[in-house]
C-alpha cells in the first residue's frame, strides 16, 4: 500500500468511526455530515467523495458493526465449551452492546430501505451456518427437547434478543435480569 492509499484508508476509517459513535449516541437523523466531518477531522466534501451519501455511510457503519458481531459469534461457536456456557456468553455479548446504542439510533434506522434490508438478510445468511451448528450442539447436549425445530429456536432467540437489547433492559434491576435469564433456560414451567 502506497502513501496515498494508506492516507485514504486512514481517513475512511476515521469517518466510519466518527459516524458510528455519533449515530449510536444521537441517532442517524440527529447526526449531520458536518458533525461527522468535524469529529473525523476531515472536510464534508471528503465524506461525500468517499461515500456519496449519509445513507451509504450508514450502510458501511452497519456492515462493519454486524460483521464484527458475526465474527464474535463464530469465534464463540468454535470455543470448546458446553452449549449453555456459549449461550450465556452470547447473551452477555448482546447485553454489553445495548448501552452503546441509543434509542434514537434504533428508532432512526431506515429498516424499510431496500439496501438496509439486503444487508440485514446478507448478515443473517452468513450467520445461519454457525447458528444451526450451535443449535445442533444444544440439542445433542440435551439443552432442548427433541421436538424443538431449528425454526422454533430461531424465533425464540429473536424474541429474547429483542428483550436483552432493549435500552430499558440494561437499566433494570439485577433481579429482573436474572429472572429473564432463568426464563431463557427453564421457561415458565422449568426448574
SULZIGI-V223903 format. One record per pair of residues at least 12 apart in sequence whose C-alpha atoms are under 8 Angstrom apart, sorted by the first residue. I is the first residue (numbers start at 1). J is the second residue. Records with the same first field share a line. If there is no record, write none. Layout:
I = J  J
This chain:
11 = 40  42
12 = 50
14 = 40
15 = 36  37  40  42  47
16 = 57  60  61
17 = 40  61
18 = 36  39  40
19 = 36  57  58  61
20 = 58  61
22 = 35  36
23 = 105
24 = 100  101  102  104  105
25 = 100  101  102  104  105
26 = 102  104  105
27 = 102  103  104  105  106  107  108  109
28 = 58  104  105  108  109
29 = 108
33 = 47  54
59 = 115  116  119
63 = 119
66 = 123
67 = 123
70 = 123  126  127
73 = 90
74 = 127  130
76 = 89  90
77 = 130  134
82 = 141
83 = 134  137  138  141  143
84 = 138  143
91 = 161  164
94 = 161  164  165
95 = 164  165  170
97 = 165
98 = 164  165  166  167  170
99 = 167  170
101 = 167
102 = 167
103 = 167
132 = 150
135 = 150  153
160 = 184
